[in-house]
Amino acid sequence: MLHDLTLPATLVARSGAVTVRDASPDDLDALMALLSDDPISAARGDVAAPEDEPLYAAALRAVVEDPANALLVVTDERDVVVGTLQLTRIPGMARRGSARLLVEAVRVSSAVRSGGIGSAVMRWVIDVAARELGTPLVQLTSDADRTEAHRFYERLGFTGSHVGFKYRLPDVGAEAQPSRA
């Protein structure tokens, strides 16, 4: 279903025009770099280590092949990847059967941060993607330590309405790999 989004989409940010498009295997190095460019992700093991490339490649394939998910990249006018985000459409029974659009792993390169790219992308998610996908609720989670990100999302109209919890299974999946920091 998310593969039906009208993409690529050109957005206007303060720093210039950017394009949102589906991620491809050719974007793998840039995606790994964006994750490692974030201190919180890096502390969790996202350090763009060459030996982790197969894990990221498998994850990219899994997301791209799942019709309920979209892994998107944001490129600048030179077609350089400067951002990424993942969208997941979740059907639901609550709220009279409303589906919701989950936004995850939003990253903008530190080299271009504060240029309005994140705002332009999130406004596109709210104004275009959510409407095209018929999801009246856009939700996201943000690490408790990301206080600047919380202010950013609040400026866009998001409200801190819930408390989230996670339970990490240390011996399952990619997270079982030793962390390198």
Salt bridges, closest charged atoms under 4 A:
ASP27 OD2 - ARG21 NH1 2.82
ASP37 OD2 - ARG113 NH2 3.59
ASP38 OD2 - ARG107 NE 3.91
ASP38 OD2 - ARG146 NH2 2.75
GLU51 OE2 - ARG180 NE 3.12
ASP52 OD1 - ARG180 NH2 2.33
ASP76 OD2 - ARG78 NH2 2.91
ASP143 OD2 - ARG44 NH2 2.41
GLU175 OE1 - ARG168 NE 3.61
